[in-house]
Amino acid sequence: MTFQIRSSAFESGQAIPKKHSGDGADVSPPLEWLAPPAGTAELALICDDPDAPTAEPWVHWVIYKIPADQAGLPENVEPVQTPQAIPGVLQGANSWPSGRTIGYRGPAPPPGHGTHHYHFTLYALDGPLKVKPGLTKAALLQAMAGHILAETELVGTYRR
């Protein structure tokens, strides 16, 4: 079996439910993963939208220091730097301009901008990261450099 990520809320390549968008309750979807590679010490996840009309993909979620024995993330992870439901896990900043908010923010593309693709990329890491809460996507990628054993991706869509 190969390393993979999936959600019970939507299939890969299919629409993300309104509940998990800025048009609904804006709660993170449930995620689960299978078969992280041998030697995985920790996991990290970044969700972004490369279809956003911005210079860089719009970041929707940065969550890291996920224990290797954690088989997924529950729905509605608390949008704080250190969510209590998952001991040890840290969350970082997304792209919303209101002071760089923390945690998951769901799809909210500009109306009429077409279908956007939301990439939930899960990284298996060879050792624990020595980082603080509140990292940006760029800072997390820099911290993970040279420590990524494998990555897998789930892509959901959304349009207004």
N, C-alpha and C positions, 0 to 999 in steps of 0.2 A: 504494500500500500504506500502511496506517495503522500507527502505533506499536503494537506488541503484545508481550506476554510470554507464554511457554509453558514447559512442562516435559515432558521425555520420560518422567518418572516417573508423571505423572497428568494427566488432561484437566481443563480448567476445569469446575468444578461437581462433580467426581468425588472419590472418596476418596483421601487421601494414603496411600501405602503405609506399613505398619507400620515398615519400615526407617527411615523419615524421622520417626518419632514417638518419644515418650518410652517407648513400650512396646517399641521395637526398638533399633536401633543409634544412633538419635538423630543422624543425619547430615543435613546440608542437602541438599535435592534439587538435581539439575542444573536450571539455568534458562537459557533463551536468549531473546533479543529481536530484533525486526525493526523496521526503519525509524524509528529515532529522528529527530525533526524536524531540519531544517537548523538549524545554529547550536548544536547540542548540544555542550557542552564537557565535561560530566561527567554521571554517572548516580548515583542513590542508590536504595536499596530498603529498605522497611520491611515486615515481616510481623507482623500482629497478629490477634487473635481477639476480635471485638466481642461474641461470645456468652459470654465468660467471666463468671462471677458476681462481677465486680469493678466498681468505680465507673468505671474506664477500661478500654478494650480491653487485653487481656493481650498484651504485646509479646514476640514470639518471635525477631525478628532485626532488627538495625539495621546496615546495611552501606552505605558511601558512599565518595565519591571514586573511583568506578569510572570508568576512562578511557572516553571517548566511543567509541573504536574497539574496545572490548571487546564481543563479541557475546553474552556470557552469563557464567554462573558455573558452575564445575564442581561435581560432587557432592562433599560432604564438605569444605567450606571449613573450614580449621583455625580453631577457636574461640579466637582470640587477637586482640588489637587491630590488629596489622599482619600479616595472613596472607602468607606468603612466596610462595605460588603465584600471587598476583595483585599485582604491584608497584604501590605507590601506594595501594592500597585500605585503608580503615580500617573497623573494626567498633566498634559501640557496645554499650551495656548493654541486656539484655533485662529482663523483669519478675521473673525468679526471685529470691527474697529472699536467697539465700545470698551476700550481699555484692555483689549486682548483677552477675551473670555476663555475660561477653562472648561474642558470636557467636550462632550458631543454636542454638535449643532447640526441638525439635519438639512437635507436638500431644500434650497430656496432659490432656484435660478431666476433670473429676470424673466418676467412674463413675455411669452412670444419668442424666447431665445432658442427654442428647440429642445431636443432631448439632451440632457446632461448625463454623464457617466461618472458614477461615484466608486472609486477604487479603494477597497478595504484591503490594504496590504499588510500581511502578517509576517514578521521576521523572527526566525529562530536564531538565538545568539549563543555563542560558545562560552560565555561567562557573564557574571552579573555586572550590570552597568553601575558605575560610580557617578551618579547624577542626582540632581535635585528635582523637585517637582516644578512644574511650570515651563518646561522646555518648549521651544518652538520646534516645528518640523525640521528646520535646518540644523538646529542644535542637536536634536536627537539623531539625525542621520550622521552628523559628525561624530557623535559619541559611539555610534554603532560601527563606524568604519573599521574594517579589518576583523570584525567579530561576527559577521553574518554567515551562518552555516547554510541557510536556505530561506527562501521567501515563497509565499503563495498569495493568491489574490482572489477576491470575490468582487465582482462588478455589478452594481445595481444601477438602475436608470431612474430618472425623474424629469418631468416636464410640467410647465405651467401654461 
